[in-house]
Amino acid sequence: MTHRPLSSGRLVAATHNKGKIRELKDLFEPLGLEVVSALDLDLPEPEETEDSFACNALLKARAASAETGAPALSDDSGLSVTLLGGAPGIYSARWAGEPRDFGAAMEKVERELHEAGNSDRSAKFVCALAVVWPDGHEEVFEG
């Protein structure tokens, strides 16, 4: 598959996370891209209704691109713990309930691992990145 390059111009960061916005601006602005965020544009946060990191990232990037008519980039990521059957997975940030608190979610992971009493504490961090162009072209990267 040939990947489409991002050209200079506007890139919508489909996130309301101020830390991510800062990181994306630092990464892309030296390459000639003007990064504006969903937060800057007062775009609503779409509900993450999909069943995978890749699909949730696409959902957010599609919504931002459709709303703005510009290329949009989004991510979805989380922790997948072997002993917990891959949980918290796509629910990592909100696994401990609302409001979203990643720290509280990780405390819940620790409690559940302790209760399971198993020495297998293997886990992986998964991140999916989606880029959607207004003409419908989409690319997803996961690792």
N, C-alpha and C positions, 0 to 999 in steps of 0.2 A: 504494500500500500504506500502510495506517495502522500506525504503529509503536506498540507497547505501551510505555507508560512504566514505568520501574522505580519502585516505590513504596517508602516507608520500610520498614525491616526488614533482614533479612540478605541479603547478596550474597556468594556464594562466588567468590573470585578463583581460577580454575583454573590456578594457577601455583605453582611452587616457587622462582621467581626473587625473591629478597629485594628487589631494586631495584624490580621491577614491583609487588610487594605494597605497598611504601611509597608509590609513585606513585598507585596505585589508592585506597589509604586516604585520601591527601591530596585526591584528586579527589572521591570519593563520600561520605566521612563528613560534610562540611559540608552535604550534601543529605539527611541523615537516614538514610543507609544504613550498617549495621554491616558492614564488610568483613572477612571471614575468608578465609584462604587455604587452598589444598589442603595447603600445608606445615603450617600451624597445625593442621589437622585430621588430619594424617598420612595423607592420601589418596595412593594410588599414582599415579605419572605414567603415563598411558596411552602406549603406543607409537604414535608418529605414523606411521601406515601409509597415509595418504591421499595423493593426488597433486596437491593444491592447498593453498594457504594457507587458503582458506575451509573446506575440508573438514577439515583438521587442527585448526583453531580449533573447529569444531563438535564434533569427536570429543572434545576435552578438556572443553568446556563440558557436553556431554551426560553424560559420565562423572561429572563433579563434581555436576551437578544430580541425577542418578539416585542417587548415593551419599548425598546430604545432604537431598534433598527441598526444596531451596531454589533460587532462581534462581542461575545461574552464568554467569560471564563469562570468556572466554578469548581469547587472540590467537595468531596465528602470523604471523611476518614474516621477511623476508630480502631479500637483494640479488639482483637479476636483471641480469646483465651481457650486453649485446647480443652482443659478440664471442664470448662463451662459450655462445651458444645459450640464454640465460636462466639459466644456472648462476651461482652455486650454488643460487639459488631456495629451495625448501622445505628444502634441506639446508644452508643457510648456516651455522648454528652448528656442525654436525658434519661439514662438508665436508672438513676436514683430518684427520678421524679422531677417535677417542676418546682421552682425555676431550674433551668438547665445549669448544672454544676458538675463540671468534669471531675473536680476533686472529690466530691461526694460519690460520684459514680465509681471512681477508683477505690474509694474506701469500701464500697459495696462489693467490688471484685475481691478485695482482700478478705473481707468477712466470709464470702461464699467459698473461697479457696480454703480458708481455715476450717470452715464447717465440713467441707468435703474430706479433709484429712488426708488428701493424696499429695504425694511429693512432686507430682508433675505440675510445674508452674510455667510451662512453656506457653508462649503467646507470640503474636505478631501484630505489628501496626500496619494497617492497610490504608492506602490513600488512592483515590480515583480523582483524576483531573479531567474535566470536560471543557472543550472549546466549541462554541456554536456560532456560525456565521448567519447573518440575516437571510442568505439565500438557501438555508437549510443544510449546508454542509456541516458535518459534525465529526469530531474526533475525541476519543476517550483514551486515556492512559492510566494504567493501574499498576501499583506495585506495593 
